[in-house]
Amino acid sequence: MTRILLDPTSERSVPHREQLARPAHLRGQVVGLLDITKPRGDVFLDRLEQLLIGAGAKVLRYKKPTFTKPAPVDLRQQIATQCTLVIEALAD
């Protein structure tokens, strides 16, 4: 099956990005949940956290200062060093 991924960063030329392999299971994974601070994104992440913990994952929560700008470099570095998987919430 062919999948098309859209990048919302409005790049003029889209760089080629290989998809990473999905983990075989969530047990033992450290999953970072990134709240971009849009309305109700936290509601989605709260439920997702429950499901991930039920599947055996450890969950760490992070929050961007504002949804209008990319996450600060130090926050991205923290997530990259502490997590094996990341989920970003986008909801209105």
C-alpha positions in Angstrom: 0.0 0.0 0.0 1.3 3.5 -0.9 1.2 6.1 1.8 1.4 9.8 1.2 2.7 11.9 4.2 2.1 15.6 4.2 4.5 17.9 5.9 2.8 21.0 7.3 6.0 23.1 7.4 5.3 24.6 4.0 8.6 23.7 2.5 8.9 24.5 -1.2 10.8 21.4 -2.0 9.9 18.4 0.0 12.9 16.4 1.2 12.7 12.6 1.0 12.3 11.0 4.4 12.4 7.3 5.0 9.7 6.0 7.4 11.1 4.3 10.5 10.1 0.7 11.2 7.4 0.4 13.8 8.3 -1.3 17.1 7.0 -4.9 17.5 5.3 -3.9 20.7 4.9 -1.0 23.1 6.0 -2.8 26.3 9.2 -1.2 27.6 9.1 1.7 25.1 9.4 5.3 26.5 6.8 7.3 24.6 6.9 11.0 24.6 3.6 12.8 24.2 4.1 16.4 22.9 1.3 18.8 23.6 1.6 21.6 21.1 -0.9 23.7 23.2 -3.8 23.8 20.8 -7.2 23.6 22.3 -8.2 20.1 23.5 -4.9 18.5 22.4 -4.4 17.6 26.1 -7.7 15.7 26.2 -6.6 13.5 23.3 -3.2 13.0 25.0 -4.8 12.1 28.4 -6.7 9.3 26.8 -3.7 8.2 24.7 -1.5 8.1 27.8 -4.0 5.7 29.5 -3.9 3.4 26.5 -0.2 3.4 26.2 0.3 2.7 29.9 -2.1 -0.2 29.5 0.0 -1.5 26.7 3.1 -1.5 28.9 4.8 1.7 27.8 6.3 4.4 30.0 4.9 7.8 29.1 6.6 11.2 29.4 4.6 14.4 28.8 6.0 17.5 27.2 4.4 20.9 26.2 5.4 23.5 23.7 5.3 27.1 24.9 3.1 28.0 21.9 1.6 26.3 18.9 2.6 29.1 16.6 6.3 28.3 16.6 8.4 25.1 16.4 9.4 23.5 19.7 12.5 25.1 21.2 15.8 23.3 20.5 16.3 22.4 24.2 12.8 20.7 24.3 13.5 18.8 21.1 16.8 17.6 22.5 15.2 16.6 25.8 12.6 14.5 23.9 15.2 13.0 21.6 17.4 11.8 24.5 14.6 10.6 26.8 12.2 8.8 24.5 12.1 5.9 22.0 8.9 7.0 20.4 7.1 10.4 20.1 3.4 11.3 19.5 2.5 14.9 18.8 -1.1 16.0 19.5 -2.9 18.4 17.1 -6.5 19.0 17.9 -9.0 21.9 17.8 
